[in-house]
Amino acid sequence: MTTVRRQQRQREWEALTRRAIEEAVVRLLTKSGSQGFTMEQVAAEAGVAKGTLYLHFKGKKDLLDQVKEASLAPLREELEAIFNADLGPQEKIRELVANQLRYFDERRDLFKVLLEERQVAQLQRTRQQNSRYKYILGRIASVVEEGMRIGVFRSLEAAKVAAMLFEASIAVIGQRLWSDHPAPWEEDARFLVEVFVHGIAARPSSRERTT
């Protein structure tokens, strides 16, 4: 076996081991939460030596952070597909909001635990400094700008509108995670899009429109 082939197999093995560890963490968190969560438990659940964990992760905090990132990766792919889809700006906004709420709803137990591990203020500060966050805001701003260009959205500062929409989605997701009996995600998605696209101002009565 050549050196190149051995290195490739080693990388593949390391990737599989890392994935097994991350999957073990997800099982432990969704089953019993973060109480009593230890590196020893993760090693036993993943079927690896404790020392192997430290080859991939610095400690518990790093492990949880990496699991969160890995858990968000499929959502990022879904959002990217929507950005690139042949859809109008309003439809893209609807799909972006719906996909986010559905994704977190399907992984409710996991993300509740992951968010418990971090202070809200720290999460917000870290998120806003994150390059992926800035990238998504830029893509949303492009959707908003397209809507302005074709006349379905009125002229506003697209970057601020994008930030408001994305942060509103995150706020609703957080509210849903901590609610014991959240409404169906489809209802909250429709509500969020309705507020974002049409605002909260009451429609004028027929009398007001004629005066």
PAZAPA-4460 file (N, C-alpha, C; in steps of 0.05 Angstrom, whole numbers, plus 32768, in hexadecimal, padded with zeros to 4 digits):
% residues 211
    n_x    n_y    n_z   ca_x   ca_y   ca_z    c_x    c_y    c_z   seq   type   mol
   8011   7FE8   8000   8000   8000   8000   8011   8019   8000     1      M     A
   800B   802C   7FEE   801C   8044   7FEC   8017   8056   8004     2      T     A
   8029   8069   8008   8027   807C   801E   800E   808D   801A     3      T     A
   8008   8095   8001   7FF1   80A6   7FFC   7FD7   8097   8003     4      V     A
   7FD6   807D   7FFC   7FBE   806D   8002   7FBB   806A   8020     5      R     A
   7FD1   8065   802E   7FD0   8062   804B   7FC6   807C   8058     6      R     A
   7FCF   8092   804E   7FC7   80AC   8059   7FA9   80B1   8054     7      Q     A
   7FA0   80A9   803C   7F84   80AC   8036   7F72   809A   8048     8      Q     A
   7F7B   8081   804C   7F6B   806F   805D   7F6B   8079   807A     9      R     A
   7F82   8085   8082   7F83   8090   809D   7F6F   80A7   80A1    10      Q     A
   7F6E   80B8   808C   7F5B   80CF   808D   7F3E   80C5   808D    11      R     A
   7F39   80B0   807E   7F1E   80A5   807D   7F16   8099   8098    12      E     A
   7F2A   808B   80A4   7F25   807F   80BE   7F20   8094   80D3    13      W     A
   7F30   80A9   80D2   7F2C   80BF   80E6   7F11   80CC   80E2    14      E     A
   7F08   80D0   80C9   7EEE   80DC   80C4   7ED8   80CA   80CF    15      A     A
   7EDA   80B0   80CB   7EC6   809D   80D5   7EC5   809E   80F3    16      L     A
   7EDD   809E   8100   7EDE   809F   811D   7ED2   80B8   8128    17      T     A
   7ED8   80CE   811B   7ECD   80E8   8124   7EAE   80E8   8121    18      R     A
   7EA5   80DD   810B   7E88   80DC   8107   7E7B   80CA   811C    19      R     A
   7E88   80B3   8122   7E7D   80A1   8137   7E7B   80AF   8152    20      A     A
   7E8F   80BF   8158   7E8F   80CE   8171   7E79   80E3   8172    21      I     A
   7E76   80F2   815C   7E61   8106   815A   7E45   80F9   815C    22      E     A
   7E41   80E2   814F   7E28   80D5   8151   7E22   80CB   816D    23      E     A
   7E37   80C2   817B   7E35   80B9   8196   7E2C   80D0   81A8    24      A     A
   7E38   80E7   81A4   7E30   80FF   81B4   7E13   8105   81AF    25      V     A
   7E0A   8105   8196   7DEE   810B   8190   7DDB   80F7   819F    26      V     A
   7DE2   80DE   819F   7DD1   80C9   81AC   7DD0   80CF   81CA    27      R     A
   7DE7   80D5   81D6   7DE8   80DA   81F3   7DD8   80F3   81FB    28      L     A
   7DDB   8108   81EB   7DCE   8121   81F1   7DB0   811F   81EE    29      L     A
   7DA7   8112   81D9   7D8A   8110   81D5   7D7D   80FC   81E9    30      T     A
   7D8D   80EA   81F3   7D83   80D6   8206   7D82   80E0   8222    31      K     A
   7D97   80ED   822B   7D98   80F5   8248   7DA1   8111   824C    32      S     A
   7DA5   8122   8238   7DAD   813D   823B   7DCA   8140   8243    33      G     A
   7DD1   8157   824D   7DED   815D   8253   7DF5   8155   8270    34      S     A
   7DE1   814E   8280   7DE7   8146   829C   7DF7   812D   829D    35      Q     A
   7E0E   812F   82A9   7E1F   8117   82AC   7E2D   8110   8292    36      G     A
   7E2C   8122   827F   7E39   811C   8265   7E57   811F   8268    37      F     A
   7E65   8109   8262   7E82   8109   8266   7E90   80FE   824D    38      T     A
   7EAA   8104   824B   7EB9   80F9   8234   7EBA   80DA   8236    39      M     A
   7EBA   80CF   824F   7EBA   80B2   8252   7EA1   80A6   8247    40      E     A
   7E8A   80B3   824B   7E71   80A8   8241   7E71   80A9   8222    41      Q     A
   7E7C   80BF   8217   7E7D   80C1   81FA   7E8E   80AB   81EE    42      V     A
   7EA6   80A6   81FB   7EB8   8092   81F1   7EAA   8076   81F1    43      A     A
   7E9C   8070   8207   7E8F   8057   8209   7E79   8054   81F5    44      A     A
   7E69   8069   81F1   7E54   8069   81DD   7E5E   8066   81C1    45      E     A
   7E75   8072   81BB   7E80   8071   81A0   7E91   8058   819B    46      A     A
   7E98   804B   81B1   7EA8   8033   81AE   7EC5   8039   81A8    47      G     A
   7ED0   804F   81B4   7EEC   8056   81B0   7EF9   805B   81CB    48      V     A
   7F13   805C   81CB   7F21   8062   81E3   7F1E   8080   81EA    49      A     A
   7F1F   8087   8204   7F1C   80A3   820B   7F31   80B4   81FF    50      K     A
   7F4A   80A9   81FD   7F60   80B8   81F1   7F5A   80BF   81D4    51      G     A
   7F4A   80AE   81C6   7F44   80B4   81AA   7F33   80CD   81A8    52      T     A
   7F22   80D2   81BC   7F12   80EB   81BB   7F24   8104   81BA    53      L     A
   7F39   8103   81C9   7F4B   811A   81CB   7F5D   811D   81B3    54      Y     A
   7F5D   810A   81A1   7F6B   810D   8188   7F5A   811E   8175    55      L     A
   7F40   811F   817A   7F2E   812E   8168   7F22   8147   8175    56      H     A
   7F20   8147   8190   7F13   815D   819E   7F23   8165   81B6    57      F     A
   7F24   817F   81BC   7F34   8189   81D3   7F27   8182   81ED    58      K     A
   7F0D   8180   81EE   7EFF   817A   8207   7EE1   817B   8202    59      G     A
   7ED2   817B   8218   7EB5   8179   8215   7EA9   8191   8206    60      K     A
   7EB2   81A9   820C   7EA8   81C1   81FF   7EAE   81C0   81E1    61      K     A
   7EC6   81B9   81D9   7ECD   81B7   81BD   7EBD   81A1   81AF    62      D     A
   7EB9   818B   81BD   7EA9   8175   81B2   7E8C   817E   81AD    63      L     A
   7E80   818C   81C0   7E64   8195   81BC   7E63   81AA   81A6    64      L     A
   7E77   81BC   81A5   7E77   81D0   818F   7E79   81C3   8174    65      D     A
   7E8A   81AF   8172   7E8D   81A1   8158   7E74   8191   8150    66      Q     A
   7E67   8185   8164   7E4E   8177   815F   7E39   818A   8155    67      V     A
   7E38   81A2   8162   7E24   81B6   8159   7E2A   81BE   813C    68      K     A
   7E43   81C3   8135   7E4A   81CA   811A   7E42   81B4   8106    69      E     A
   7E48   819B   810E   7E42   8185   80FC   7E24   8182   80F9    70      A     A
   7E15   8187   810E   7DF8   8185   810E   7DEB   819A   80FD    71      S     A
   7DF9   81B1   80FA   7DEE   81C7   80EA   7DF6   81C5   80CC    72      L     A
   7E09   81B4   80C6   7E13   81B3   80AB   7DFD   81AC   8096    73      A     A
   7DEC   8197   809C   7DD7   8192   8088   7DC4   81A9   8084    74      P     A
   7DBE   81B9   8099   7DAD   81D0   8096   7DBA   81E4   8083    75      L     A
   7DD4   81E9   8086   7DE1   81FC   8075   7DE0   81F3   8058    76      R     A
   7DE1   81D9   8053   7DDF   81CF   8037   7DC3   81D4   802D    77      E     A
   7DAF   81D0   803D   7D93   81D5   8035   7D8F   81F3   802E    78      E     A
   7D99   8204   803F   7D96   8221   803A   7DA5   8229   8020    79      L     A
   7DBC   821E   801C   7DCB   8224   8004   7DBC   821B   7FEB    80      E     A
   7DAE   8204   7FEC   7D9E   81FB   7FD6   7D87   820E   7FD0    81      A     A
   7D7C   8219   7FE5   7D66   822D   7FE1   7D70   8246   7FD5    82      I     A
   7D88   8250   7FDE   7D93   8268   7FD2   7D98   8264   7FB4    83      F     A
   7DA0   824C   7FAC   7DA6   8247   7F90   7D8F   823E   7F80    84      N     A
   7D78   823A   7F8D   7D60   8230   7F7E   7D54   8245   7F6C    85      A     A
   7D46   823C   7F58   7D38   824E   7F45   7D1D   8256   7F51    86      D     A
   7D1E   8266   7F66   7D06   826F   7F74   7D06   828E   7F76    87      L     A
   7CEE   8299   7F78   7CEC   82B6   7F7C   7CF5   82BE   7F99    88      G     A
   7CFB   82D7   7F9E   7D04   82E0   7FB8   7CF1   82D9   7FCF    89      P     A
   7CD7   82DD   7FCB   7CC4   82D7   7FE0   7CC3   82B9   7FE6    90      Q     A
   7CC4   82A9   7FD1   7CC4   828C   7FD5   7CDE   8282   7FE3    91      E     A
   7CF4   828F   7FDC   7D0D   8288   7FEA   7D0C   828E   8008    92      K     A
   7D00   82A6   800E   7CFD   82AD   802A   7CEC   8298   8039    93      I     A
   7CD6   8290   802C   7CC4   827C   8039   7CD3   8262   803D    94      R     A
   7CE2   8259   8029   7CF0   8240   802B   7D07   8241   8040    95      E     A
   7D15   8258   8041   7D2B   825B   8055   7D20   8259   8071    96      L     A
   7D0A   8267   8076   7CFF   8267   8091   7CF4   824B   8098    97      V     A
   7CE5   823F   8085   7CD9   8225   808A   7CEE   8210   808F    98      A     A
   7D04   8210   8080   7D18   81FB   8083   7D26   81FE   809E    99      N     A
   7D2B   8217   80A7   7D38   821A   80C1   7D27   8210   80D7   100      Q     A
   7D0D   8217   80D7   7CFC   820F   80ED   7CF7   81F0   80ED   101      L     A
   7CF4   81E5   80D5   7CF0   81C8   80D3   7D09   81B9   80DD   102      R     A
   7D21   81C3   80D5   7D3A   81B5   80DC   7D3D   81B3   80FA   103      Y     A
   7D3A   81CA   8108   7D3D   81CA   8125   7D27   81BB   8133   104      F     A
   7D0F   81BB   8127   7CF9   81AC   8133   7CFF   818E   8133   105      D     A
   7D0A   8185   811D   7D11   8168   811B   7D27   8160   812D   106      E     A
   7D38   8173   8136   7D4F   816D   8148   7D4C   817C   8162   107      R     A
   7D34   817F   816B   7D2E   818F   8182   7D3E   8188   819B   108      R     A
   7D3D   816E   81A2   7D4B   8165   81BB   7D69   816B   81BA   109      D     A
   7D75   8166   81A4   7D92   816A   81A1   7D99   8187   81A4   110      L     A
   7D8C   8199   8196   7D93   81B5   8197   7D8C   81C3   81B1   111      F     A
   7D78   81B9   81BF   7D72   81C3   81DA   7D8A   81BF   81EC   112      K     A
   7D96   81A7   81EB   7DAD   81A1   81FC   7DC5   81B1   81F3   113      V     A
   7DCA   81B3   81D9   7DE1   81C1   81D0   7DDF   81DF   81D7   114      L     A
   7DC8   81EB   81D6   7DC5   8207   81DD   7DC7   820B   81FB   115      L     A
   7DC0   81F7   820B   7DC2   81F9   8228   7DDF   81FC   8230   116      E     A
   7DF1   81F2   8220   7E0E   81F3   8227   7E1A   820E   8223   117      E     A
   7E0C   8220   8216   7E17   823A   820F   7E05   8251   8219   118      R     A
   7E11   8266   8223   7E01   827D   822B   7DF6   828B   8212   119      Q     A
   7DDD   8296   8214   7DD0   82A2   81FD   7DE1   82B9   81F2   120      V     A
   7DEB   82CB   8204   7DFB   82E1   81FB   7E14   82D8   81EC   121      A     A
   7E21   82C3   81F7   7E39   82B8   81EA   7E32   82AC   81CF   122      Q     A
   7E1B   829F   81CD   7E12   8293   81B4   7E0E   82A9   819F   123      L     A
   7E01   82BF   81A7   7DFB   82D4   8193   7E15   82E1   818A   124      Q     A
   7E27   82E7   819D   7E40   82F3   8196   7E51   82E1   8183   125      R     A
   7E52   82C8   818A   7E61   82B5   817A   7E55   82B2   815E   126      T     A
   7E3A   82B1   815D   7E2C   82AE   8143   7E32   82C6   8131   127      R     A
   7E30   82DE   813C   7E33   82F6   812B   7E50   82F9   8122   128      Q     A
   7E63   82EC   812E   7E7F   82EE   8126   7E86   82D7   8113   129      Q     A
   7E73   82C4   8110   7E79   82AC   8100   7E77   82B2   80E2   130      N     A
   7E8B   82A8   80D3   7E8B   82AD   80B6   7E74   82A1   80A8   131      S     A
   7E6A   8289   80B1   7E53   827D   80A5   7E3A   828E   80A9   132      R     A
   7E37   8299   80C1   7E21   82AA   80C7   7E21   82C2   80B3   133      Y     A
   7E38   82CF   80B0   7E3A   82E6   809F   7E34   82DE   8082   134      K     A
   7E3D   82C6   807A   7E38   82BC   805F   7E1A   82B9   805A   135      Y     A
   7E0C   82AD   806D   7DEF   82A9   806A   7DE1   82C4   8069   136      I     A
   7DE9   82D7   807A   7DDD   82F1   8079   7DE1   82FE   805E   137      L     A
   7DF8   82FB   8052   7DFE   8305   8038   7DEC   82F9   8023   138      G     A
   7DE7   82DF   8025   7DD6   82D2   8011   7DB9   82DB   8014   139      R     A
   7DB0   82DE   802D   7D94   82E7   8032   7D92   8304   8027   140      I     A
   7DA6   8314   802C   7DA5   8330   8022   7DA3   8331   8004   141      A     A
   7DB0   831E   7FF6   7DAE   831C   7FD9   7D92   8316   7FD0   142      S     A
   7D84   8304   7FDF   7D69   82FD   7FD9   7D57   8316   7FDC   143      V     A
   7D5C   8325   7FF2   7D4C   833D   7FF8   7D51   8352   7FE2   144      V     A
   7D6A   8355   7FD9   7D71   8368   7FC4   7D63   8361   7FAA   145      E     A
   7D62   8346   7FA4   7D54   833E   7F8C   7D36   8345   7F8E   146      E     A
   7D2B   8341   7FA5   7D0E   8348   7FA9   7D0A   8366   7FA5   147      G     A
   7D1D   8376   7FAE   7D1A   8393   7FAA   7D1D   839A   7F8D   148      M     A
   7D2F   838C   7F7F   7D34   8392   7F63   7D1C   838D   7F52   149      R     A
   7D0D   8377   7F58   7CF6   8370   7F47   7CDC   837C   7F53   150      I     A
   7CDE   838A   7F69   7CC7   8398   7F73   7CB5   838A   7F87   151      G     A
   7CBD   8372   7F90   7CAB   8364   7FA4   7CB2   836D   7FC0   152      V     A
   7CC9   8378   7FC5   7CD0   8384   7FDF   7CD5   83A1   7FDB   153      F     A
   7CCF   83B1   7FEF   7CD5   83CE   7FED   7CF2   83D3   7FF3   154      R     A
   7CFC   83EA   7FEB   7D18   83F0   7FED   7D20   83F6   800A   155      S     A
   7D31   83E4   8015   7D3B   83E7   8030   7D59   83DE   8030   156      L     A
   7D66   83E0   8047   7D82   83D7   8049   7D82   83B9   804B   157      E     A
   7D8A   83AC   8036   7D87   838F   8034   7D96   8380   804A   158      A     A
   7DAE   8389   8052   7DBE   837C   8067   7DAF   837C   8081   159      A     A
   7DA2   8392   8088   7D93   8393   80A1   7D7A   8382   80A0   160      K     A
   7D6D   8382   8089   7D55   8371   8086   7D5D   8353   8089   161      V     A
   7D73   834C   807D   7D7D   8330   807F   7D83   8328   809C   162      A     A
   7D90   833A   80AA   7D97   8335   80C6   7D7D   8332   80D7   163      A     A
   7D6A   8343   80D2   7D50   8342   80E1   7D42   8328   80DC   164      M     A
   7D41   831F   80C3   7D33   8306   80BC   7D41   82EE   80C9   165      L     A
   7D5C   82ED   80C6   7D6A   82D6   80D0   7D69   82D5   80EF   166      F     A
   7D6C   82EC   80FC   7D6B   82EC   8119   7D4F   82E6   8123   167      E     A
   7D3A   82EF   8114   7D1F   82E9   811B   7D1A   82CA   811A   168      A     A
   7D25   82BE   8105   7D23   82A1   8102   7D30   8293   811A   169      S     A
   7D48   829C   8121   7D56   8290   8138   7D46   8293   8152   170      I     A
   7D3A   82AB   8155   7D2A   82B1   816D   7D12   829E   816F   171      A     A
   7D05   829A   8159   7CED   8288   8158   7CF6   826B   815E   172      V     A
   7D0D   8263   8152   7D17   8248   8157   7D1D   8244   8174   173      I     A
   7D2A   8258   8181   7D30   8257   819D   7D17   8255   81AE   174      G     A
   7D03   8265   81A7   7CE9   8264   81B5   7CDC   8248   81B3   175      Q     A
   7CDE   823C   819B   7CD3   8222   8197   7CE2   820D   81A7   176      R     A
   7CFC   820F   81A8   7D0C   81FB   81B6   7D05   81FA   81D4   177      L     A
   7D00   8212   81E0   7CFB   8213   81FC   7CDD   8211   8204   178      W     A
   7CCC   8210   81EF   7CB0   820C   81F5   7CA9   81EF   81F8   179      S     A
   7C99   81E9   820C   7C91   81CD   8211   7C7E   81C3   81FB   180      D     A
   7C6E   81D5   81F0   7C5B   81CC   81DC   7C5A   81E1   81C5   181      H     A
   7C6F   81E1   81B5   7C70   81F5   819F   7C5B   81EE   818A   182      P     A
   7C53   8203   817C   7C40   8200   8166   7C4E   81F1   8150   183      A     A
   7C3F   81E5   813D   7C4C   81D8   8126   7C5F   81EC   8118   184      P     A
   7C77   81E2   8110   7C8B   81F4   8105   7C80   8202   80EC   185      W     A
   7C6E   81F5   80DD   7C63   8202   80C5   7C54   821B   80CC   186      E     A
   7C46   821B   80E3   7C37   8233   80EB   7C4A   824A   80F2   187      E     A
   7C5F   8244   8101   7C72   8259   8108   7C81   8263   80F0   188      D     A
   7C87   8251   80DD   7C94   825A   80C4   7C82   826E   80B5   189      A     A
   7C69   8267   80B2   7C56   8279   80A4   7C54   8293   80B3   190      R     A
   7C52   8292   80CD   7C50   82AB   80DD   7C68   82BD   80D9   191      F     A
   7C80   82B1   80DA   7C99   82C1   80D7   7C9A   82CD   80BC   192      L     A
   7C94   82BF   80A7   7C95   82CA   808C   7C80   82DF   8088   193      V     A
   7C68   82DB   8094   7C53   82EF   8092   7C5C   8309   809F   194      E     A
   7C67   8308   80B6   7C70   8320   80C4   7C87   832D   80B5   195      V     A
   7C99   831D   80AA   7CB0   8328   809C   7CA8   8335   8082   196      F     A
   7C98   8327   8073   7C91   8331   8058   7C7C   8348   8059   197      V     A
   7C69   8345   806B   7C52   8358   806B   7C53   836B   8083   198      H     A
   7C64   8367   8096   7C65   8379   80AD   7C4F   8374   80C1   199      G     A
   7C4F   8384   80D7   7C3B   8380   80EC   7C26   8396   80EC   200      I     A
   7C28   83A9   80DA   7C14   83BE   80DA   7BF9   83B3   80D1   201      A     A
   7BE4   83BC   80DE   7BC9   83B3   80D7   7BC2   83BF   80BC   202      A     A
   7BB4   83B0   80AC   7BAB   83BB   8092   7B97   83D1   8096   203      R     A
   7B98   83E7   8088   7B84   83FC   808C   7B69   83F3   8084   204      P     A
   7B55   83FE   8092   7B3A   83F7   808B   7B32   8405   8071   205      S     A
   7B1B   83FD   8066   7B13   8409   804C   7B0E   8426   8050   206      S     A
   7B04   842F   8068   7B00   844B   806D   7B1A   845B   806D   207      R     A
   7B2F   844F   807A   7B49   845C   807B   7B55   845E   805F   208      E     A
   7B51   844A   804E   7B5C   844B   8034   7B50   8460   8022   209      R     A
   7B37   8468   8028   7B2A   847B   8017   7B2D   8498   8021   210      T     A
   7B38   849B   8039   7B3C   84B6   8043   7B57   84C2   803C   211      T     A
***
